[in-house]
Amino acid sequence: MSDNLPAIPGMNNGVASSAGSASTGNGFLALAGRTAKLAASALFLKEGMHLLRSHMQANANAAMRLSEMCGQAEVEPQFTSMIEDVSTSLTGVAEASGEMVNAADSVGTDARGFNGAHDREYRPGYEASNGSGVKQAKPGFYRRTGRRR
């Protein structure tokens, strides 16, 4: 199953594709890749919710016009009322879609912010470790031993 997301450096089917500690899923590239994928997913969700919101609002407006026409045509009030209820429900879906847009936007912004902070904090050490040619301990090792590099 394809998620239709753009290719993200350091990721291969949700698993980091580089060697070393990144392949464990806890490394620098793996975390950067996962948060980049989260930000991209939030963007796709936001775009989808925008489309859903406008589609549902258009349907709600059409249902309200139909209800008005039924009223003018003296259709049974119970049916006119049912159409109005549909319009109200569709408006509710449109409003909820708008709330999802806001939530997705917030998640995307937070993921990009995290990714930027993570990159600023850890990229220099990651590049120094990779450039040294010395195999590094697994992520978290120094925290468990109480040592800091």
Secondary structure, 3 states (H helix, E strand, C coil): CCCCCCCCCCEECCEECCCHHHHHCCCHHHHHHHHHHHHHHHHHHHHHHHHHHHHHHHHHHHHHHHHHHHHHCCCCHHHHHHHHHHHHHHHHHHHHHHHHHHHHHHHHHHHHHHHHHHHHHHHHHHHHHHHHCCCCCCCCHHHHHCCCC
